[in-house]
Amino acid sequence: MRGVRKEHLPEKICLACGRPFAWRKKWERDWENVKFCSYACRRRKSS
């Protein structure tokens, strides 16, 4: 994903808050399984 502008990165919708979030380098290997935009949303959804 080198050299890709931010507006061209893949996006998903967070299952907890419903807001869109973009691809991040730390999610590179696991992008298919990412469902939440943050740790706070993941905690809120699981409880």
C-alpha positions as CSV (number, residue, x, y, z in Angstrom):
1,M,0.0,0.0,0.0
2,R,3.0,2.3,-0.3
3,G,2.4,5.5,-2.2
4,V,-1.4,5.4,-1.8
5,R,-3.2,8.7,-0.9
6,K,-5.4,8.6,2.2
7,E,-8.6,9.2,0.2
8,H,-7.9,6.0,-1.9
9,L,-7.4,3.7,1.1
10,P,-10.0,0.9,1.7
11,E,-12.7,1.7,4.2
12,K,-15.1,-0.2,6.4
13,I,-18.0,0.7,8.7
14,C,-17.5,0.1,12.4
15,L,-20.0,-2.3,13.9
16,A,-20.2,-0.5,17.2
17,C,-20.5,3.2,16.3
18,G,-21.4,3.0,12.6
19,R,-18.8,5.4,11.4
20,P,-16.4,4.7,8.5
21,F,-12.7,4.0,9.2
22,A,-9.8,3.6,6.8
23,W,-7.1,1.0,6.5
24,R,-4.1,1.3,8.8
25,K,-0.7,-0.2,8.4
26,K,-1.0,-2.1,11.7
27,W,-4.1,-3.9,10.2
28,E,-2.2,-4.9,7.1
29,R,-2.2,-8.7,7.7
30,D,-5.6,-8.9,9.3
31,W,-7.8,-6.4,7.4
32,E,-10.5,-9.0,6.6
33,N,-11.1,-9.6,10.3
34,V,-11.1,-6.0,11.5
35,K,-14.6,-5.0,12.5
36,F,-14.2,-2.0,14.9
37,C,-12.5,1.3,14.5
38,S,-11.0,1.5,18.0
39,Y,-10.4,-0.4,21.3
40,A,-13.3,1.6,22.9
41,C,-15.7,0.5,20.2
42,R,-14.6,-3.1,20.6
43,R,-15.1,-3.0,24.4
44,R,-18.5,-1.3,24.0
45,K,-19.7,-3.9,21.5
46,S,-18.6,-7.0,23.5
47,S,-20.3,-5.9,26.8
